[in-house]
Amino acid sequence: IPKEVAKIIDNMNVPIFLSKTENDNPLIVIKSFCKTFNVNYAKAEILDMLEALITYDGYRKIYYGSLVSFYQHLHCLISIAYSIYNKKRLDYK
């Protein structure tokens, strides 16, 4: 990607809700998330989110172009988080 775009993404990709300790060791957040939420619940929630966005009929305009891709990325991140939490190896091809 062009340097200008990479710089914009880098500047926007700053975790703002993590403490310094969590930012230094994200495993703290991953473990906390996985202890709090069952994997099936987490995946069901993001599927509900996708469905809510697709069926939304309100006054705000929604850009649908990357919804499925965003869902797939979240699903993958959840799978990886639980894999880390359960110390399993996932092979994605």
Rosetta silent file (secondary structure, phi, psi, omega in degrees, C-alpha in Angstrom):
SEQUENCE: IPKEVAKIIDNMNVPIFLSKTENDNPLIVIKSFCKTFNVNYAKAEILDMLEALITYDGYRKIYYGSLVSFYQHLHCLISIAYSIYNKKRLDYK
SCORE:     score description
SCORE:     0.000 S_00000001
   1 L     0.000  152.692 -179.711    0.000    0.000    0.000 S_00000001
   2 L   -60.455  150.153 -177.832    1.161    3.563   -0.584 S_00000001
   3 H   -57.942  -37.900 -178.750    3.169    5.166    2.221 S_00000001
   4 H   -63.280  -42.530  179.642    0.547    7.872    2.736 S_00000001
   5 H   -67.687  -42.781  178.600   -2.194    5.277    3.264 S_00000001
   6 H   -59.600  -39.799  179.891    0.028    3.206    5.561 S_00000001
   7 H   -66.446  -42.467  178.283    0.709    6.303    7.670 S_00000001
   8 H   -61.740  -46.554  179.738   -3.013    7.109    7.952 S_00000001
   9 H   -62.486  -43.443 -179.892   -3.795    3.523    8.967 S_00000001
  10 H   -61.245  -40.594  179.694   -0.919    3.509   11.452 S_00000001
  11 H   -69.941  -29.412 -179.413   -2.150    6.731   13.056 S_00000001
  12 H   -86.956  -19.674 -175.606   -5.697    5.387   13.328 S_00000001
  13 L   -90.235   60.406 -178.983   -4.656    1.959   14.611 S_00000001
  14 L  -121.300  115.804  179.766   -4.075    3.061   18.196 S_00000001
  15 L   -66.627  122.669 -176.480   -5.857    1.176   20.955 S_00000001
  16 L  -105.247  -11.881 -177.989   -7.539    3.797   23.132 S_00000001
  17 L  -104.432    8.155  178.956   -9.417    1.586   25.594 S_00000001
  18 L  -102.051  143.363  173.437   -6.436   -0.428   26.816 S_00000001
  19 L   -72.753  169.793  177.913   -4.362    0.413   29.851 S_00000001
  20 H   -60.982  -39.997  179.254   -0.605    0.658   29.414 S_00000001
  21 H   -62.648  -44.836  179.324   -0.266   -2.803   30.976 S_00000001
  22 H   -66.687  -38.364  178.664   -2.847   -4.281   28.583 S_00000001
  23 H   -65.114  -37.643  178.658   -1.258   -2.518   25.627 S_00000001
  24 H   -73.459  -27.704 -178.914    2.135   -3.947   26.585 S_00000001
  25 L  -138.255   81.246 -177.052    0.642   -7.433   27.078 S_00000001
  26 L   -61.312  -15.283  178.379   -2.539   -7.935   24.977 S_00000001
  27 H   -60.375  -28.374  176.748   -2.773  -11.521   26.226 S_00000001
  28 H   -59.097  -45.367 -178.184   -4.363  -10.064   29.380 S_00000001
  29 H   -70.899  -41.574  179.350   -7.288   -8.786   27.299 S_00000001
  30 H   -60.578  -46.916 -179.808   -7.554  -11.949   25.223 S_00000001
  31 H   -64.030  -41.925  179.830   -7.712  -14.141   28.333 S_00000001
  32 H   -62.789  -44.212  178.648  -10.240  -11.851   30.005 S_00000001
  33 H   -60.566  -48.960 -176.151  -12.474  -11.853   26.914 S_00000001
  34 H   -68.146  -30.502  175.449  -12.326  -15.622   26.519 S_00000001
  35 H   -71.241  -33.703 -175.662  -13.041  -16.215   30.231 S_00000001
  36 H   -79.674  -40.352 -173.393  -16.034  -13.869   30.064 S_00000001
  37 L  -118.620  132.145  172.696  -17.629  -15.008   26.806 S_00000001
  38 L   -66.681  144.190 -177.572  -18.190  -18.514   25.470 S_00000001
  39 H   -57.647  -41.698 -179.784  -16.813  -18.911   21.925 S_00000001
  40 H   -66.351  -36.891  177.216  -20.229  -19.795   20.512 S_00000001
  41 H   -64.198  -45.449 -179.123  -21.779  -16.754   22.189 S_00000001
  42 H   -60.775  -43.608 -179.824  -19.088  -14.451   20.757 S_00000001
  43 H   -69.379  -37.114  177.602  -19.596  -15.824   17.249 S_00000001
  44 H   -65.257  -37.860 -179.777  -23.387  -15.635   17.551 S_00000001
  45 H   -64.843  -41.272  179.779  -23.140  -11.994   18.634 S_00000001
  46 H   -72.365  -29.475  174.546  -21.115  -10.941   15.603 S_00000001
  47 H   -67.727  -40.617  175.310  -23.533  -12.822   13.356 S_00000001
  48 H   -61.051  -40.271  177.917  -26.402  -10.935   15.037 S_00000001
  49 H   -60.869  -45.365  179.087  -24.500   -7.702   14.419 S_00000001
  50 H   -61.152  -46.591  179.720  -24.145   -8.546   10.725 S_00000001
  51 H   -61.768  -41.466  179.523  -27.833   -9.410   10.442 S_00000001
  52 H   -62.357  -40.269  179.600  -28.831   -6.205   12.241 S_00000001
  53 H   -69.474  -40.262 -179.239  -26.769   -4.107    9.847 S_00000001
  54 H   -66.796  -38.088 -176.220  -28.074   -5.885    6.762 S_00000001
  55 H   -94.152    0.889 -179.374  -31.711   -5.568    7.828 S_00000001
  56 L   -59.287  130.905 -178.920  -31.397   -2.035    9.273 S_00000001
  57 L  -129.249   39.503 -178.027  -34.095    0.216    7.853 S_00000001
  58 L   -94.638 -168.364 -175.629  -33.410    3.431    9.737 S_00000001
  59 L   -82.471  -17.770 -179.979  -32.538    6.943    8.697 S_00000001
  60 L   -81.404  140.116  178.506  -28.757    6.507    8.778 S_00000001
  61 L   -80.041  131.458  178.414  -27.030    5.469    5.585 S_00000001
  62 L  -114.981  130.515  175.325  -25.039    2.229    5.886 S_00000001
  63 L   -86.478  116.761 -174.868  -22.233    1.319    3.509 S_00000001
  64 L   -91.111   -6.263 -171.458  -22.643   -2.393    2.785 S_00000001
  65 L   -55.407  -33.529 -176.254  -19.518   -2.833    0.664 S_00000001
  66 L  -122.886   16.994 -178.229  -17.324   -4.415    3.312 S_00000001
  67 H   -59.654  -48.721 -177.122  -19.801   -5.817    5.844 S_00000001
  68 H   -65.990  -41.299  177.795  -19.205   -9.476    5.026 S_00000001
  69 H   -61.885  -43.105  178.624  -15.442   -8.982    4.934 S_00000001
  70 H   -62.139  -43.919  176.867  -15.571   -7.199    8.305 S_00000001
  71 H   -59.166  -46.800 -178.650  -17.665  -10.051    9.745 S_00000001
  72 H   -61.986  -39.626  178.087  -15.214  -12.629    8.394 S_00000001
  73 H   -65.242  -43.580  177.684  -12.272  -10.756    9.909 S_00000001
  74 H   -63.062  -42.251  178.618  -13.981  -10.544   13.309 S_00000001
  75 H   -59.639  -43.809  178.871  -14.885  -14.230   13.126 S_00000001
  76 H   -63.922  -43.815  178.903  -11.263  -15.081   12.366 S_00000001
  77 H   -62.352  -39.731  177.433   -9.999  -12.890   15.237 S_00000001
  78 H   -64.064  -44.480  178.247  -12.396  -14.575   17.644 S_00000001
  79 H   -59.989  -42.825  179.608  -11.229  -18.006   16.476 S_00000001
  80 H   -66.425  -41.519  179.349   -7.598  -16.982   16.925 S_00000001
  81 H   -58.908  -46.666 -179.922   -8.287  -15.502   20.372 S_00000001
  82 H   -70.546  -29.826  175.131   -9.858  -18.746   21.581 S_00000001
  83 H   -65.251  -43.056  176.624   -7.083  -20.742   19.961 S_00000001
  84 H   -63.733  -47.235 -178.364   -4.547  -18.708   21.934 S_00000001
  85 H   -59.791  -40.956 -179.550   -6.635  -19.010   25.085 S_00000001
  86 L   -91.505    2.357  179.555   -6.945  -22.786   24.656 S_00000001
  87 L    55.183   42.182  176.751   -3.350  -23.065   23.410 S_00000001
  88 L  -107.209  156.991  177.446   -4.421  -24.794   20.202 S_00000001
  89 L  -102.623  129.094  175.491   -2.924  -24.356   16.756 S_00000001
  90 L  -106.981  133.226  176.176   -5.196  -23.331   13.888 S_00000001
  91 L  -106.221  107.451  177.058   -4.087  -23.930   10.334 S_00000001
  92 L  -100.675  129.459 -179.618   -5.668  -21.413    7.969 S_00000001
  93 L  -118.748    0.000    0.000   -5.055  -22.001    4.297 S_00000001
